[in-house]
Each structure stands twice: as structure tokens, then as C-alpha cells.
Amino acid sequence: MRSLPRSKLDQLRTKLKDLNHKWLELNTILEKRVTQVHKAVNQNRQYSEEMKSLINWMDECCDFVKNQIPAVGDPETLEAQLDQSEVSNHPYLFYLLDHAIH
């Protein structure tokens, strides 16, 4: 490099500095993207787990409904049946009951 004229050396240094700066910017952008991807993967995993839980709960509800004799017109009996059921303590039930009433 010492055999190159000074102006060429200066141009080369400038281009190398620019390239290094762009490389550092690219690394910063890449780190942000990797963080975003990890966050999205974790959210997707959590969503999948919640969906599995909801599907299992809905299956339990279907089984419960199929196997129970409805207590039509007798709220106390219906409430007793719900208390005996494991699915009655699930948070989705309160959501569904609230929306079914309205």
C-alpha cells in the first residue's frame, strides 16, 4: 500500500471506514431483528400453548354437557352441577357464561 499515491491511500481509507461503519450498522440492525424474531417465537409458543389449553377445556366442556342432564328451570341444581364439575372452575367458563347470558 505504500507504493500507492497518497490520494489513492486516502480514498481507500475513506472507503474502508465507510464499509466498516455500514458493517456496524448492519450488525445493530441484525441484533434488533434477532431480538424481534425471538420475541415472536416466544409469543407464538405461548399462543400455541393457550390454544391447546382452550381446546382441551372445550373438549372437557363438551363431555360435561353431553353427560349431564340439564337442570332446566332449577338454577340451584344447575349451580350444584357446575360446582361438582372440574371445568366449572376454568376461567373460560365464566367468559362463555357471561357472553351467553347477554
Secondary structure, 3 states (H helix, E strand, C coil): CCCCCHHHHHHHHHHHHHHHHHHHHHHHHHHHHHHHHHHHHHHHHHHHHHHHHHHHHHHHHHHHHHHCCCCCCCHHHHHHHHHHCCHHHCHHHHHHHHHHHC
